Amino acid sequence: MNNPVTTQRHRIVIVGGGAGGLELATRLGHRLWRAQAQVTLVDRNPAHLWKPRLHEVAAGLIGTGDDETNYLAHGCVHGFDFVLGGLTSLDAPAKTITLDAVISPETGAEVLGARTLPYDTLVLALGSRVNDFGIPGVLEYCHMLDSPAQAMRLQRAFLEAAIRVGAERLDRVRVGIVGAGATGVELAAELHHAVHAMERWGGLGAAGKLDITLVDMAARILPAVDPGTSKHAIEVLERLGVNVVLGKGVERVTEDALHLSGGGVVPCEIKVWASGIAGHDVVGTLKGLTLSNGKRIVVDDHLACVGVTDIFAMGDCAAAPSHIGTATAPPTAQAAHQQASYLAKALERRLAGESVEAFRFQPRGTLVSLGEGDAAGEFPALRRDQAVFPAHGLIAKLLYVSLYHMHRVALHGWLRATALFLADRLRRTTLPPVKLH
C-alpha cells in the first residue's frame, strides 16, 4: 500500500454513501473519532437507502422514508462529516476533487455552487448502474433500479396501471423485466405480492389481470448460483404466474413492447431493465484511473487504485481481485460490506505506518427473495462432496430478512438496530402492507 501523507489531521474523503461507503465512514468515524483524522462522506443525496431493498420500494412494499438514514444526523452521531454534492472531476496530483452545484428540486435555485474539496486519502465508493449495452430504446422507455428516485417512479407507474385496471380503463397490467439475476427475479415476485395486497387493502381488482414476463439471454434464471437453487426459484415464479423467456436477447425497446432477437415481441406498458452493470459515466472522466470493461476502476490487492497514489476504490465501482481463481469480487452488498470492514482497519493501520495484508473476498452465500414467506439461497458447503448447501422456503426468507438487520447493526449497533426492527414490526400492524398513494 502507498505511504500516507503526514498532516496534523489526515483528511479521508469517501465519495459515495451506498452500503459500503456509509459503513466505511461509520467505522472510520468510530476508530479515528475526529482527533486522528477528519473523515468526510460525500454524496449527491442527503440520505441512504440500502440498494438491495430498491425492488421493495418499486413494488410499494416499503416507502423510501421508512428505511432511510440521514447522512448529516448519522455523521454527527458517528464521528464523520457530510458534504452534499456529486463528483464531477478528480485532480490526483493536486489531491482535490470537484463537486457539482446543488440545485433545489422544488425551486430550481442553486443551494450550493460547484466546490473543490481537498483530501489526503480518497476512497471512491461510487456504486454502479445497469448496463443498457447501447440497445435502442432502453434509456427512453425502461425503468431502472439504481436509485430510490427511480424505484419510486416505477412504483408510481405500477400503482397507476393497477388503478386504471380497477377503473376498467386498462385491460391488464403488463410488465416486462429484462434480466433474470437477483434484481429481476425479486422484482417479479414482489410485484405479484404487491398487486394482491392492493386488491385486499385497496380493492383495485388487478390481481387476476397482471402479466409479468421475465427475459434473459441466459439458459436459466439466477445463472450465477447452483442449478438447484435456480430450479427452485423458477418453480416459484411459475406458480406465481410469471412468464419466463430464456435464451433470448432484447434487440430494441419501444413504448409498448420489448422486441426480442429472432422476432419475438413482449407487449408491455411497464418495462424494467435489470440486466448487467457498468460504472457511472463520471468514472470515465476521472483522470489517472485505470478502468476495466464496463467502466469499473481497477484496484490492486489492497483496493488501491492502479496508476495513482492515495486513492482507493470499493464496492460496485471497483474491479477488485477476489483471489478465487481469476475472478473479481462480485458487485454485491456482501462484497461491499467486506471491503468496508477491510478498509476501515487498513486505513487506520496505514496512518500508524503499519503494514496491511491484502484483501481477500470470502463468499458467504447467496439469498434471493421470492416474495412473501419464500426465498432461494445457498451457502458454502461444509462437506467436500457438496457443491453448496441449499436453503429454500421460509428458513431462507428469514435469513434473507436478517441481512438487512445486519446492515443496520453495522451502521447503528445492536441496540438501535433491534429498536428499529421492533419499530418496523409495530408500524406494519397499523399500515397497509403496500403503498396506495
C-alpha positions as CSV (number, residue, x, y, z in Angstrom):
1,M,0.0,0.0,0.0
2,N,1.1,3.6,-0.5
3,N,2.7,5.6,2.3
4,P,0.4,8.1,3.8
5,V,0.9,11.9,3.7
6,T,1.7,13.1,7.2
7,T,-0.5,16.0,8.3
8,Q,-1.8,17.2,11.6
9,R,-5.3,15.9,10.8
10,H,-5.3,13.5,7.9
11,R,-8.2,14.1,5.6
12,I,-10.0,11.0,4.5
13,V,-12.7,11.7,1.9
14,I,-15.2,8.9,0.9
15,V,-17.3,9.6,-2.2
16,G,-20.5,7.6,-2.3
17,G,-22.8,6.8,0.6
18,G,-24.0,3.4,-0.5
19,A,-23.8,0.2,1.6
20,G,-20.0,0.1,1.5
21,G,-19.3,3.9,1.6
22,L,-21.6,4.7,4.6
23,E,-20.4,1.6,6.5
24,L,-16.8,2.7,5.9
25,A,-17.4,6.2,7.1
26,T,-19.2,4.9,10.2
27,R,-16.4,2.5,11.1
28,L,-13.6,5.1,10.5
29,G,-15.6,7.7,12.4
30,H,-15.6,5.4,15.4
31,R,-12.0,4.3,15.0
32,L,-10.5,7.7,14.5
33,W,-13.1,10.0,16.0
34,R,-12.0,13.3,14.5
35,A,-8.8,13.6,16.6
36,Q,-6.6,11.3,14.4
37,A,-8.3,12.1,11.1
38,Q,-11.1,14.1,9.5
39,V,-13.4,11.7,7.8
40,T,-15.8,13.2,5.2
41,L,-18.5,11.4,3.3
42,V,-19.7,12.9,0.0
43,D,-22.9,12.0,-1.7
44,R,-25.3,13.7,-4.1
45,N,-28.3,12.6,-2.0
46,P,-29.0,13.6,1.6
47,A,-29.9,10.1,2.8
48,H,-29.0,6.4,2.4
49,L,-31.3,3.6,1.4
50,W,-29.9,0.1,1.2
51,K,-29.8,-0.7,-2.5
52,P,-30.9,-4.4,-2.2
53,R,-34.3,-3.1,-0.9
54,L,-35.0,-0.9,-4.0
55,H,-37.1,-3.7,-5.6
56,E,-39.4,-3.5,-2.4
57,V,-39.7,0.3,-2.9
58,A,-40.6,-0.3,-6.6
59,A,-43.3,-2.7,-5.6
60,G,-44.6,-0.3,-3.0
61,L,-43.9,-2.7,-0.1
62,I,-41.8,0.0,1.7
63,G,-41.6,3.7,1.3
64,T,-38.2,5.5,0.9
65,G,-38.7,7.4,4.1
66,D,-39.3,4.3,6.1
67,D,-35.8,3.0,5.9
68,E,-33.6,5.9,5.0
69,T,-30.6,7.0,7.1
70,N,-29.9,10.7,7.0
71,Y,-26.2,11.3,6.4
72,L,-25.9,14.6,8.4
73,A,-27.5,13.1,11.5
74,H,-25.7,9.8,11.2
75,G,-22.3,11.6,10.8
76,C,-22.9,13.7,13.8
77,V,-23.5,10.7,16.0
78,H,-20.7,8.5,14.5
79,G,-17.9,11.0,14.1
80,F,-17.7,12.0,10.4
81,D,-18.7,15.0,8.3
82,F,-21.1,15.0,5.4
83,V,-20.8,17.1,2.2
84,L,-23.7,17.2,-0.2
85,G,-22.8,17.1,-3.9
86,G,-21.9,14.9,-6.8
87,L,-18.4,14.2,-8.0
88,T,-17.5,15.8,-11.4
89,S,-13.7,15.6,-11.6
90,L,-10.5,14.4,-9.9
91,D,-7.1,16.1,-9.8
92,A,-4.9,13.3,-8.4
93,P,-1.6,15.3,-8.4
94,A,-3.2,18.2,-6.5
95,K,-5.2,15.8,-4.3
96,T,-8.5,17.5,-4.9
97,I,-12.0,16.6,-6.2
98,T,-14.6,18.9,-7.6
99,L,-18.3,18.6,-6.7
100,D,-21.2,19.9,-8.8
101,A,-23.7,22.6,-7.8
102,V,-26.6,21.5,-5.6
103,I,-29.9,22.6,-7.1
104,S,-33.2,22.8,-5.2
105,P,-35.7,20.3,-6.8
106,E,-38.6,22.5,-5.8
107,T,-37.5,25.9,-7.0
108,G,-34.6,25.2,-9.3
109,A,-32.5,27.7,-7.3
110,E,-28.8,27.0,-6.6
111,V,-28.4,25.9,-3.0
112,L,-24.6,25.3,-3.2
113,G,-22.2,26.2,-6.0
114,A,-19.6,23.9,-7.5
115,R,-16.8,23.3,-5.0
116,T,-13.3,21.9,-4.7
117,L,-12.6,19.5,-1.8
118,P,-9.0,18.6,-0.8
119,Y,-8.0,15.1,0.5
120,D,-5.0,13.2,1.8
121,T,-6.7,9.8,1.2
122,L,-9.6,9.4,-1.2
123,V,-11.9,6.4,-1.3
124,L,-14.2,6.0,-4.3
125,A,-17.4,4.1,-3.5
126,L,-19.5,5.4,-6.4
127,G,-21.6,2.3,-6.9
128,S,-22.8,1.3,-10.4
129,R,-25.7,1.5,-12.8
130,V,-27.4,-1.1,-15.0
131,N,-25.8,-1.5,-18.4
132,D,-28.1,-0.6,-21.3
133,F,-25.5,-2.1,-23.8
134,G,-26.4,0.7,-26.3
135,I,-29.7,-1.1,-27.1
136,P,-32.1,1.3,-28.8
137,G,-35.0,2.5,-26.6
138,V,-33.7,1.3,-23.3
139,L,-32.9,4.7,-21.9
140,E,-36.0,6.2,-23.3
141,Y,-38.6,3.7,-22.2
142,C,-37.3,1.4,-19.4
143,H,-37.3,1.9,-15.7
144,M,-34.1,1.2,-13.8
145,L,-33.5,0.4,-10.2
146,D,-30.3,2.2,-9.4
147,S,-31.7,4.9,-7.0
148,P,-34.6,5.5,-4.7
149,A,-36.0,8.1,-7.1
150,Q,-36.0,5.5,-10.0
151,A,-37.7,3.0,-7.7
152,M,-40.4,5.5,-6.8
153,R,-41.1,6.3,-10.4
154,L,-41.6,2.6,-11.1
155,Q,-43.8,2.2,-8.0
156,R,-45.9,5.1,-9.2
157,A,-46.3,3.7,-12.7
158,F,-47.3,0.3,-11.4
159,L,-49.8,1.8,-9.0
160,E,-51.3,4.0,-11.7
161,A,-51.7,1.0,-14.0
162,A,-53.4,-1.0,-11.3
163,I,-55.8,1.9,-10.7
164,R,-56.6,2.1,-14.4
165,V,-57.4,-1.6,-14.4
166,G,-59.6,-1.3,-11.4
167,A,-61.5,1.6,-13.1
168,E,-61.7,-0.6,-16.3
169,R,-59.6,2.0,-18.3
170,L,-57.0,-0.7,-18.9
171,D,-57.4,-4.4,-19.7
172,R,-54.3,-5.7,-17.9
173,V,-51.1,-4.6,-16.1
174,R,-48.4,-5.8,-18.4
175,V,-44.8,-5.7,-17.1
176,G,-41.6,-6.7,-19.0
177,I,-38.5,-7.3,-16.9
178,V,-35.1,-7.7,-18.7
179,G,-32.6,-9.5,-16.6
180,A,-33.1,-12.7,-14.6
181,G,-30.5,-12.1,-12.0
182,A,-31.4,-11.3,-8.4
183,T,-32.9,-7.9,-9.0
184,G,-35.2,-9.1,-11.9
185,V,-36.3,-12.2,-10.1
186,E,-37.0,-10.4,-6.8
187,L,-38.9,-7.7,-8.5
188,A,-41.1,-10.1,-10.4
189,A,-42.0,-12.0,-7.2
190,E,-42.7,-8.8,-5.2
191,L,-44.9,-7.2,-7.9
192,H,-47.1,-10.3,-7.7
193,H,-47.2,-9.9,-3.9
194,A,-47.9,-6.2,-4.2
195,V,-50.8,-6.5,-6.7
196,H,-52.6,-8.9,-4.4
197,A,-52.1,-6.6,-1.4
198,M,-53.5,-3.8,-3.5
199,E,-56.7,-5.8,-4.0
200,R,-57.0,-6.8,-0.4
201,W,-56.4,-3.3,1.0
202,G,-57.4,-1.0,-1.8
203,G,-60.0,-3.0,-3.8
204,L,-58.2,-2.3,-7.1
205,G,-59.1,-5.7,-8.6
206,A,-55.9,-6.1,-10.7
207,A,-54.6,-9.3,-9.1
208,G,-56.0,-11.6,-11.8
209,K,-55.0,-9.1,-14.5
210,L,-51.3,-9.0,-14.1
211,D,-48.9,-10.2,-16.8
212,I,-45.2,-10.3,-15.8
213,T,-42.6,-11.5,-18.4
214,L,-39.0,-12.1,-17.3
215,V,-36.5,-12.1,-20.2
216,D,-32.8,-13.2,-20.2
217,M,-30.3,-14.4,-22.7
218,A,-29.0,-17.0,-20.2
219,A,-30.2,-20.6,-20.2
220,R,-31.6,-20.3,-16.7
221,I,-32.6,-17.7,-14.2
222,L,-30.0,-16.7,-11.5
223,P,-27.2,-18.1,-13.7
224,A,-24.6,-17.3,-11.1
225,V,-26.0,-19.7,-8.5
226,D,-26.2,-23.5,-8.3
227,P,-28.7,-25.1,-10.7
228,G,-30.7,-26.5,-7.8
229,T,-31.2,-23.0,-6.4
230,S,-32.2,-21.7,-9.8
231,K,-34.6,-24.6,-10.3
232,H,-36.4,-23.8,-7.0
233,A,-36.6,-20.1,-8.0
234,I,-38.2,-20.7,-11.4
235,E,-40.7,-23.2,-9.9
236,V,-41.9,-20.5,-7.5
237,L,-42.1,-17.8,-10.3
238,E,-44.1,-20.2,-12.5
239,R,-46.5,-20.8,-9.6
240,L,-46.9,-17.1,-9.3
241,G,-47.8,-16.9,-13.0
242,V,-44.6,-15.2,-14.2
243,N,-43.8,-15.9,-17.8
244,V,-40.0,-16.7,-18.1
245,V,-38.4,-16.3,-21.5
246,L,-34.8,-17.6,-21.6
247,G,-32.1,-17.7,-24.3
248,K,-33.5,-14.5,-25.9
249,G,-31.9,-11.1,-26.1
250,V,-33.6,-7.8,-26.5
251,E,-32.8,-6.1,-29.8
252,R,-34.8,-2.8,-29.2
253,V,-37.4,-1.4,-26.9
254,T,-40.4,0.6,-27.9
255,E,-43.1,2.5,-25.9
256,D,-45.3,-0.6,-25.7
257,A,-43.1,-3.7,-26.2
258,L,-39.8,-5.5,-25.8
259,H,-38.6,-6.7,-29.2
260,L,-36.6,-9.9,-28.9
261,S,-33.9,-11.5,-31.0
262,G,-35.4,-13.9,-33.5
263,G,-38.5,-11.7,-34.0
264,G,-40.4,-12.3,-30.7
265,V,-42.3,-9.5,-29.1
266,V,-43.3,-9.0,-25.4
267,P,-46.1,-6.5,-25.2
268,C,-45.8,-4.4,-22.0
269,E,-46.5,-0.9,-20.9
270,I,-44.2,-1.1,-17.9
271,K,-40.6,-2.0,-18.9
272,V,-37.8,-2.6,-16.4
273,W,-34.1,-3.0,-17.4
274,A,-32.2,-5.0,-14.8
275,S,-29.5,-6.6,-17.0
276,G,-25.8,-6.2,-16.3
277,I,-23.9,-3.4,-14.5
278,A,-21.5,-0.7,-15.5
279,G,-19.7,2.1,-13.8
280,H,-21.3,5.6,-13.8
281,D,-20.3,7.8,-16.7
282,V,-18.3,10.1,-14.4
283,V,-15.8,7.3,-13.8
284,G,-14.7,7.6,-17.4
285,T,-13.8,11.2,-16.9
286,L,-11.6,10.8,-13.8
287,K,-8.1,11.3,-15.0
288,G,-5.4,8.9,-13.9
289,L,-7.6,5.9,-13.1
290,T,-7.2,2.6,-14.8
291,L,-10.6,1.2,-16.0
292,S,-11.8,-2.3,-16.9
293,N,-14.5,-3.1,-19.3
294,G,-17.8,-1.6,-18.2
295,K,-16.1,1.5,-16.6
296,R,-15.1,-0.2,-13.3
297,I,-12.0,1.0,-11.6
298,V,-9.1,-1.4,-11.5
299,V,-7.6,-1.8,-8.0
300,D,-4.8,-4.0,-6.5
301,D,-4.9,-6.5,-3.7
302,H,-5.2,-3.7,-1.2
303,L,-8.1,-1.9,-3.0
304,A,-5.7,0.9,-4.1
305,C,-6.4,2.3,-7.5
306,V,-3.8,1.3,-10.1
307,G,-1.9,4.3,-11.6
308,V,-2.5,6.8,-8.9
309,T,-1.4,7.2,-5.2
310,D,-3.5,7.6,-2.1
311,I,-6.8,6.7,-3.8
312,F,-8.8,3.6,-3.1
313,A,-12.0,2.2,-4.7
314,M,-14.5,-0.3,-3.3
315,G,-17.9,-1.7,-3.9
316,D,-19.6,-2.0,-7.3
317,C,-17.4,0.7,-8.9
318,A,-14.2,-1.3,-8.3
319,A,-12.9,-4.3,-10.2
320,A,-11.2,-5.9,-7.2
321,P,-9.3,-9.3,-7.2
322,S,-11.3,-11.9,-5.3
323,H,-8.4,-14.4,-5.0
324,I,-10.8,-17.1,-6.2
325,G,-9.3,-18.2,-9.5
326,T,-9.1,-15.2,-11.8
327,A,-12.4,-13.7,-10.9
328,T,-13.1,-10.3,-9.5
329,A,-15.1,-9.7,-6.3
330,P,-18.8,-9.7,-7.2
331,P,-20.7,-6.3,-7.3
332,T,-22.9,-7.2,-4.3
333,A,-23.7,-5.7,-0.9
334,Q,-21.8,-8.7,0.6
335,A,-18.6,-7.7,-1.1
336,A,-19.0,-4.1,-0.3
337,H,-19.5,-5.0,3.4
338,Q,-16.3,-7.0,3.5
339,Q,-14.4,-4.3,1.7
340,A,-15.6,-1.6,4.1
341,S,-14.6,-3.7,7.0
342,Y,-11.2,-4.3,5.4
343,L,-10.5,-0.6,4.5
344,A,-11.6,0.6,8.0
345,K,-8.8,-1.5,9.5
346,A,-6.3,-0.9,6.7
347,L,-6.6,2.9,6.6
348,E,-6.2,3.1,10.4
349,R,-3.1,0.9,10.3
350,R,-1.8,2.9,7.3
351,L,-2.0,6.1,9.3
352,A,0.0,4.4,12.0
353,G,2.7,3.4,9.5
354,E,1.9,-0.3,9.9
355,S,1.8,-2.9,7.1
356,V,-1.5,-4.3,5.9
357,E,-2.4,-7.7,4.4
358,A,-4.1,-8.0,1.1
359,F,-7.9,-8.0,0.8
360,R,-9.5,-11.4,0.2
361,F,-13.1,-11.8,-0.6
362,Q,-14.8,-14.6,1.4
363,P,-18.1,-15.9,-0.3
364,R,-20.8,-16.2,2.4
365,G,-23.5,-17.5,0.1
366,T,-26.5,-16.1,-1.9
367,L,-30.0,-15.3,-0.9
368,V,-32.8,-14.2,-3.2
369,S,-36.3,-13.2,-2.1
370,L,-39.2,-14.8,-3.8
371,G,-42.0,-12.8,-2.3
372,E,-43.9,-13.2,1.0
373,G,-42.6,-16.2,3.0
374,D,-40.2,-17.6,0.4
375,A,-36.6,-17.3,-0.8
376,A,-34.0,-19.3,-2.6
377,G,-30.4,-19.4,-1.2
378,E,-27.2,-21.3,-0.9
379,F,-24.2,-21.3,1.3
380,P,-20.6,-22.7,1.0
381,A,-20.8,-26.4,1.6
382,L,-19.2,-27.9,4.7
383,R,-18.7,-31.3,3.1
384,R,-16.3,-31.8,0.1
385,D,-18.9,-33.9,-1.7
386,Q,-21.3,-31.0,-1.9
387,A,-21.0,-28.0,-4.2
388,V,-23.2,-25.8,-2.0
389,F,-25.6,-26.1,0.9
390,P,-29.1,-25.1,-0.3
391,A,-31.7,-23.2,1.7
392,H,-35.2,-22.7,0.4
393,G,-38.6,-21.6,1.7
394,L,-39.3,-19.9,5.0
395,I,-35.9,-20.5,6.6
396,A,-34.2,-18.9,3.6
397,K,-36.7,-16.0,3.8
398,L,-35.8,-15.4,7.5
399,L,-32.1,-15.5,6.7
400,Y,-32.8,-13.0,3.8
401,V,-34.6,-10.6,6.2
402,S,-31.6,-10.9,8.6
403,L,-29.3,-9.5,6.0
404,Y,-30.8,-6.0,6.3
405,H,-30.8,-6.3,10.1
406,M,-27.1,-7.0,10.0
407,H,-26.6,-4.0,7.7
408,R,-28.4,-1.9,10.3
409,V,-26.2,-3.4,13.1
410,A,-23.1,-2.3,11.1
411,L,-24.4,1.3,10.9
412,H,-26.2,1.7,14.3
413,G,-25.0,-1.0,16.6
414,W,-27.1,-3.9,18.0
415,L,-29.3,-1.9,20.4
416,R,-30.5,0.7,18.0
417,A,-30.8,-1.9,15.1
418,T,-33.0,-4.0,17.3
419,A,-35.2,-1.0,18.3
420,L,-35.6,-0.1,14.6
421,F,-36.6,-3.7,13.8
422,L,-39.2,-3.7,16.5
423,A,-40.5,-0.3,15.3
424,D,-40.8,-1.7,11.8
425,R,-43.0,-4.6,13.1
426,L,-45.2,-2.2,15.1
427,R,-45.6,0.2,12.2
428,R,-46.7,-2.6,9.9
429,T,-49.5,-3.6,12.3
430,T,-51.2,-0.2,11.7
431,L,-50.5,0.5,8.0
432,P,-51.4,-1.3,4.7
433,P,-48.7,-3.7,3.6
434,V,-48.4,-1.8,0.3
435,K,-48.3,1.9,-0.7
436,L,-51.6,3.1,-2.2
437,H,-50.5,6.6,-2.9
